Amino acid sequence: MGTTRKLLKIVNDFRRARILVIGDIILDEFVWGKVSRISPEAPVPVVEVTKESIMFGGAANVLQNIRTLGGEAVLVGVIGNDYNGERMIEMLKEAGYRTDGIIRDGLRPTSIKTRVVAQHQQVVRFDRESKEELSRRTYSDVKAFLESKLHEFDAVIVSDYGKGLINRGIISHILESKDRNGTVVAVDPKIRNFRAYRGVTVITPNQKEAEEACGFEINSAKTLSRAGTYLLKAYDTDAILITRGEHGMSLFQSDGTIKHIPTIAKEVYDVTGAGDTVISALTLALAAGASWIDACIISNHSAGIVVGKLGTATASAKELESSIRSKSVSF
């Protein structure tokens, strides 16, 4: 079990960790407003817009989470040669991030998700994106960056949003570093790519993703245990961390250890980006030398912070330390 002092030391050691984040880069656009009437044209709410905002999404939000938690990270991914791609580059530069791992592809758009939020509720979401596999040239550029830079990092986070970047070829390049340097490789998965993840260090599916990967519903302690055990064996990982919303998270280790960690969130306003926060905190903790249990406790605290915020949110190191000091977790 993680004592408060030990957990705080791990968080303090985040600053020594260097993480490479590779995955689907997304712009998260929010249109905020209020609803006071229904449209006379159709039975839909009329949203009176009060403000608009643009934020890092997808793998870029993982990058932001690592920064706010105190770690150092570099982003690798693909954007379009378009207006939204320019916006992403400008945002990254303004925030002080490196952009040498960002590959431009004129054959696809930059992914952007637009959410309309009124009275703290999401009304609708618009997705503008391509899910086609990348061109051979673009894949070659991504692989070349990995080959030249992977040795510089303590851990790799694969942030797979199913937009065409992640496949077995990319994972194989990353696993070479894992085998050679002992690099931690953590994957936030999408169901269509599960076969590609075989051999990574840890996969962090939510319950729905775990159910889809296993082919059966998780509706009891027995089926949960069965799912975790199946995923460990099927994908030859050191651990599987299934996030379960208000039921917390469940850790399954290859040595047979199973731990269920209850949620610490008191109020849930928005789960947007919560998975990004979980894998960011988990990987930072592992890179800082934490045990699996301590890393999961820390990621659980981080998730409890972000679901209490609206929009694509992050947890800061200061917020995480405060949560660890004030909330104990028994399991």
C-alpha positions as CSV (number, residue, x, y, z in Angstrom):
1,M,0.0,0.0,0.0
2,G,1.2,3.5,-0.8
3,T,1.9,5.7,2.2
4,T,1.3,9.4,1.7
5,R,5.0,10.3,2.0
6,K,6.0,7.7,-0.5
7,L,3.3,8.8,-3.0
8,L,4.3,12.4,-2.7
9,K,8.0,11.5,-3.3
10,I,6.9,9.7,-6.5
11,V,5.0,12.8,-7.7
12,N,8.0,14.9,-7.0
13,D,10.2,12.6,-9.1
14,F,7.9,13.1,-12.1
15,R,10.2,16.0,-13.1
16,R,13.0,13.5,-13.9
17,A,10.9,11.4,-16.2
18,R,11.0,11.9,-20.0
19,I,8.1,10.5,-21.9
20,L,7.5,10.1,-25.7
21,V,3.9,10.4,-26.6
22,I,2.9,9.0,-29.9
23,G,-0.7,8.9,-31.2
24,D,-3.6,10.7,-32.9
25,I,-3.4,14.4,-32.5
26,I,-6.8,16.1,-32.1
27,L,-8.0,19.7,-31.6
28,D,-10.8,19.9,-29.1
29,E,-13.1,22.8,-29.8
30,F,-15.7,23.9,-27.3
31,V,-18.7,26.1,-27.9
32,W,-20.2,27.2,-24.6
33,G,-23.6,28.6,-24.1
34,K,-27.0,28.4,-22.4
35,V,-30.4,27.0,-23.5
36,S,-33.7,28.8,-22.6
37,R,-36.0,27.7,-25.4
38,I,-36.7,25.1,-28.1
39,S,-36.3,25.9,-31.7
40,P,-39.6,26.6,-33.6
41,E,-38.1,25.0,-36.6
42,A,-37.5,21.6,-35.1
43,P,-37.6,19.9,-31.6
44,V,-34.1,20.9,-30.7
45,P,-32.6,23.3,-28.1
46,V,-31.4,26.7,-29.2
47,V,-28.0,27.3,-27.7
48,E,-27.1,31.0,-27.1
49,V,-23.4,31.0,-27.5
50,T,-21.4,32.8,-24.7
51,K,-17.8,31.8,-25.6
52,E,-15.7,29.5,-27.6
53,S,-12.4,27.8,-26.8
54,I,-9.8,25.5,-28.4
55,M,-7.7,23.0,-26.5
56,F,-5.3,20.1,-27.0
57,G,-7.1,16.8,-27.6
58,G,-6.1,13.2,-28.2
59,A,-2.4,12.6,-27.9
60,A,-1.8,16.3,-27.5
61,N,-3.9,16.3,-24.4
62,V,-1.7,13.5,-23.0
63,L,1.3,15.7,-23.7
64,Q,-0.4,18.5,-21.8
65,N,-1.3,16.2,-18.9
66,I,2.4,15.1,-18.5
67,R,3.5,18.8,-18.5
68,T,1.0,19.9,-15.9
69,L,1.9,16.9,-13.7
70,G,5.5,18.0,-13.8
71,G,7.0,15.6,-16.3
72,E,8.7,16.3,-19.7
73,A,7.3,15.0,-22.9
74,V,7.7,15.1,-26.7
75,L,4.8,14.5,-29.0
76,V,4.9,12.4,-32.2
77,G,1.9,12.4,-34.5
78,V,0.4,13.5,-37.8
79,I,-1.6,16.6,-38.7
80,G,-3.0,17.9,-42.0
81,N,-1.5,20.6,-44.1
82,D,-4.5,22.8,-43.3
83,Y,-5.7,25.7,-41.2
84,N,-6.3,23.5,-38.1
85,G,-2.9,22.0,-38.5
86,E,-1.4,25.5,-38.4
87,R,-3.5,26.2,-35.3
88,M,-2.1,23.1,-33.6
89,I,1.5,24.0,-34.4
90,E,1.0,27.5,-33.1
91,M,-0.5,26.2,-29.9
92,L,2.3,23.8,-29.3
93,K,4.9,26.5,-29.9
94,E,3.2,29.0,-27.7
95,A,3.1,26.4,-24.9
96,G,6.8,25.8,-25.3
97,Y,6.6,22.2,-26.8
98,R,8.9,20.8,-29.4
99,T,7.3,20.2,-32.8
100,D,10.0,18.2,-34.6
101,G,7.9,15.0,-34.1
102,I,4.8,16.5,-35.8
103,I,4.5,15.2,-39.4
104,R,2.4,17.1,-41.9
105,D,0.3,15.1,-44.4
106,G,-1.5,17.0,-47.1
107,L,-3.7,14.0,-48.0
108,R,-5.7,14.1,-44.7
109,P,-7.3,16.8,-42.5
110,T,-6.2,17.6,-39.0
111,S,-8.7,15.9,-36.6
112,I,-11.0,18.3,-34.8
113,K,-13.9,17.6,-32.4
114,T,-16.3,20.4,-31.7
115,R,-18.5,20.0,-28.6
116,V,-21.5,22.3,-27.9
117,V,-22.0,22.6,-24.1
118,A,-24.9,24.3,-22.4
119,Q,-25.8,24.3,-18.7
120,H,-22.8,22.0,-18.0
121,Q,-24.2,19.4,-20.4
122,Q,-22.8,18.4,-23.8
123,V,-25.6,19.0,-26.4
124,V,-23.9,17.6,-29.5
125,R,-20.4,16.8,-30.9
126,F,-19.1,17.3,-34.4
127,D,-16.1,15.2,-35.6
128,R,-14.1,16.2,-38.6
129,E,-11.4,13.7,-39.3
130,S,-10.0,10.8,-41.4
131,K,-9.7,7.2,-40.1
132,E,-7.8,6.0,-43.1
133,E,-4.3,4.6,-42.7
134,L,-1.5,7.0,-43.4
135,S,0.4,7.0,-46.6
136,R,3.6,5.0,-46.9
137,R,5.7,8.2,-47.0
138,T,4.1,9.5,-43.8
139,Y,4.6,6.2,-42.0
140,S,8.2,6.3,-43.1
141,D,8.7,9.8,-41.6
142,V,7.1,8.7,-38.3
143,K,9.3,5.6,-38.1
144,A,12.4,7.6,-38.9
145,F,11.7,9.9,-36.0
146,L,11.2,7.0,-33.7
147,E,14.4,5.3,-34.8
148,S,16.4,8.4,-34.1
149,K,14.8,9.5,-30.8
150,L,13.4,6.6,-28.9
151,H,16.5,5.9,-26.9
152,E,16.2,9.4,-25.2
153,F,13.0,8.5,-23.3
154,D,12.2,6.5,-20.1
155,A,8.7,5.6,-21.3
156,V,6.4,5.7,-24.3
157,I,2.7,6.4,-24.2
158,V,0.7,5.2,-27.2
159,S,-2.4,7.3,-27.4
160,D,-4.6,5.5,-29.9
161,Y,-7.8,7.2,-31.0
162,G,-8.2,5.1,-34.1
163,K,-7.4,7.8,-36.6
164,G,-5.0,5.7,-38.7
165,L,-1.5,6.2,-37.1
166,I,-1.2,3.3,-34.8
167,N,-0.6,-0.2,-36.2
168,R,1.6,-3.2,-35.6
169,G,4.5,-1.7,-37.6
170,I,4.6,1.4,-35.3
171,I,4.3,-0.8,-32.2
172,S,7.1,-3.1,-33.4
173,H,9.5,-0.1,-33.6
174,I,8.6,1.0,-30.1
175,L,8.9,-2.6,-28.7
176,E,12.5,-2.7,-30.0
177,S,13.3,0.1,-27.6
178,K,11.4,-1.7,-24.8
179,D,13.5,-4.9,-25.4
180,R,16.8,-3.0,-25.8
181,N,16.5,-0.3,-23.1
182,G,13.7,-1.5,-20.7
183,T,11.5,1.3,-21.8
184,V,8.0,1.3,-20.3
185,V,5.3,1.2,-23.1
186,A,1.8,2.1,-22.1
187,V,-1.2,2.0,-24.4
188,D,-4.5,3.8,-24.2
189,P,-6.3,1.5,-26.7
190,K,-8.9,1.4,-29.5
191,I,-10.6,-1.9,-30.1
192,R,-9.8,-2.3,-33.8
193,N,-6.0,-2.2,-33.0
194,F,-5.9,-4.5,-30.0
195,R,-3.9,-7.2,-31.8
196,A,-1.2,-4.7,-32.5
197,Y,-0.5,-4.1,-28.8
198,R,0.9,-7.6,-28.0
199,G,4.0,-7.3,-25.9
200,V,3.6,-3.8,-24.5
201,T,4.1,-3.1,-20.8
202,V,0.5,-2.1,-19.9
203,I,-2.8,-1.5,-21.6
204,T,-5.4,0.8,-20.0
205,P,-8.9,0.0,-21.5
206,N,-12.1,1.4,-20.1
207,Q,-14.7,-1.2,-19.2
208,K,-16.4,-0.9,-22.6
209,E,-13.2,-1.4,-24.5
210,A,-12.3,-4.3,-22.3
211,E,-15.7,-5.9,-23.0
212,E,-15.2,-5.5,-26.7
213,A,-11.7,-6.9,-26.6
214,C,-12.9,-10.0,-24.6
215,G,-16.2,-10.5,-26.4
216,F,-18.3,-10.7,-23.3
217,E,-20.0,-8.3,-20.9
218,I,-18.4,-7.4,-17.5
219,N,-21.3,-7.5,-15.1
220,S,-19.9,-9.1,-12.0
221,A,-16.7,-9.7,-10.0
222,K,-16.3,-13.0,-11.8
223,T,-16.6,-11.6,-15.3
224,L,-14.3,-8.7,-14.4
225,S,-11.6,-11.2,-13.2
226,R,-12.1,-13.3,-16.3
227,A,-11.7,-10.3,-18.5
228,G,-8.5,-9.1,-16.9
229,T,-7.0,-12.6,-17.0
230,Y,-7.9,-13.1,-20.6
231,L,-6.4,-9.7,-21.7
232,L,-3.1,-10.4,-19.9
233,K,-2.7,-13.7,-21.6
234,A,-4.0,-12.7,-25.0
235,Y,-1.7,-9.6,-25.3
236,D,1.3,-10.8,-23.3
237,T,1.5,-7.6,-21.2
238,D,2.9,-7.1,-17.7
239,A,-0.3,-5.5,-16.6
240,I,-3.9,-4.6,-17.6
241,L,-5.6,-1.6,-15.9
242,I,-9.3,-1.5,-16.6
243,T,-10.9,1.8,-15.7
244,R,-14.5,1.5,-14.6
245,G,-15.9,5.0,-14.1
246,E,-17.7,5.4,-10.7
247,H,-16.4,1.9,-9.7
248,G,-12.8,2.9,-9.8
249,M,-10.2,0.8,-11.6
250,S,-8.9,-2.8,-11.5
251,L,-5.3,-3.8,-11.9
252,F,-4.3,-7.2,-13.2
253,Q,-0.6,-8.2,-13.2
254,S,1.1,-11.0,-15.0
255,D,2.2,-12.5,-11.6
256,G,-1.5,-13.1,-10.7
257,T,-1.9,-10.1,-8.5
258,I,-5.3,-8.4,-8.8
259,K,-6.2,-5.1,-7.1
260,H,-9.5,-3.2,-7.2
261,I,-9.0,0.6,-6.5
262,P,-12.2,2.5,-5.6
263,T,-12.8,5.9,-7.2
264,I,-12.1,9.0,-5.1
265,A,-14.2,11.4,-7.3
266,K,-16.9,13.1,-5.3
267,E,-18.6,14.8,-8.2
268,V,-18.4,14.0,-11.9
269,Y,-19.0,16.9,-14.3
270,D,-17.2,15.7,-17.4
271,V,-15.2,12.6,-18.3
272,T,-13.7,14.2,-21.4
273,G,-10.0,13.3,-21.5
274,A,-10.0,11.3,-18.2
275,G,-8.4,8.4,-19.9
276,D,-5.6,10.7,-21.1
277,T,-5.0,11.7,-17.5
278,V,-5.0,8.1,-16.2
279,I,-2.3,6.9,-18.6
280,S,-0.2,10.1,-18.2
281,A,-0.1,9.8,-14.4
282,L,0.4,6.0,-14.5
283,T,3.3,6.2,-16.9
284,L,5.0,9.0,-15.1
285,A,4.8,7.1,-11.9
286,L,6.2,3.9,-13.4
287,A,9.0,5.9,-15.1
288,A,9.7,7.5,-11.7
289,G,10.2,4.0,-10.2
290,A,6.8,3.4,-8.6
291,S,5.3,0.0,-7.9
292,W,2.2,-1.0,-9.9
293,I,0.0,-0.4,-7.0
294,D,1.4,3.0,-6.1
295,A,1.3,4.1,-9.8
296,C,-2.4,3.1,-10.0
297,I,-3.3,4.9,-6.8
298,I,-1.6,8.1,-8.2
299,S,-3.4,7.8,-11.5
300,N,-6.7,7.3,-9.6
301,H,-6.2,10.5,-7.7
302,S,-5.4,12.3,-11.0
303,A,-8.6,11.0,-12.6
304,G,-10.7,12.1,-9.7
305,I,-9.4,15.6,-10.2
306,V,-10.1,15.9,-13.9
307,V,-13.7,14.4,-13.9
308,G,-14.6,17.2,-11.5
309,K,-13.8,19.8,-14.2
310,L,-15.6,20.8,-17.4
311,G,-14.0,20.3,-20.8
312,T,-10.8,18.6,-21.8
313,A,-9.0,19.1,-18.4
314,T,-5.7,18.2,-16.8
315,A,-4.5,17.7,-13.2
316,S,-1.6,19.7,-11.9
317,A,1.1,18.4,-9.7
318,K,-0.1,20.7,-6.9
319,E,-3.7,19.4,-7.2
320,L,-2.4,15.8,-7.2
321,E,-0.3,16.4,-4.1
322,S,-3.3,18.0,-2.3
323,S,-5.5,15.1,-3.2
324,I,-3.0,12.5,-2.0
325,R,-2.7,14.4,1.3
326,S,-6.4,14.7,1.9
327,K,-7.9,11.5,0.5
328,S,-6.9,8.0,1.5
329,V,-7.9,5.0,-0.5
330,S,-8.6,1.6,1.1
331,F,-8.7,-1.5,-0.9
